[in-house]
């Protein structure tokens, strides 16, 4: 997870830690119960989608 967070920050160094966390949880593949759950957390990390969202935020698209 730390590696993917670093990728997200490298794609957009202006993001805050909270924004990176929101991007990571919002782009994860949901596993188990819908939404956050104690077994799977936010799900399976989707590095590609997270980096793309960080770039889009940096470009003002989101």
N, C-alpha and C positions, 0 to 999 in steps of 0.2 A: 504494500500500500504506500509506503514511504517513497518508493521509486516512482510510482505513478503520480503521486502528489508532486514530486520534483519535475516530472515531465510537464504537468499542467502549469506549474509555476514558470518553467522555462519557456512555455508557449506564450504566457502572459505574466510577466513579472510584476505587474501593477495590481494583481489580485491580492486580497487579504486572505488570511488563513481560513476565515469563515466562508469566504467565497469558494475557495478550493474544496473545502469539506462539502459544501452544498453541491458543487459540480460533481464531485465523486459519488455522492449518494444519489444524486438525481440522474446520473447516467448509468448506474449499475444495473445489471440484469437481476431482476427481483427473483429471489428463491424463497421457498417455504411460504409462510403466511404473507399475505399482501402487505406491502410496506415494510417498515423496520420491524424485525422480530428478534428475540433473544438468541435464536439458534443461528441464523444466517446474517444478522445485522441488516445492512442495506442490500446485500446480495453479492453477486460476482462482479468484480470491478471490470469496467469497459474502458480501457485506456484510450482507445481511438476516439470514442465518443466524448470522453472527458477533455482530451486535448483539442478536439474540434470545437467544443463549446467554449473553452478558454480563448481560443483564437477568435471566435465569433464575438465574444464579449469585448475583446480588445479592439476589434474592428468596428464596434458600435452596432453590430447586427442584432444583439439581444439586450 
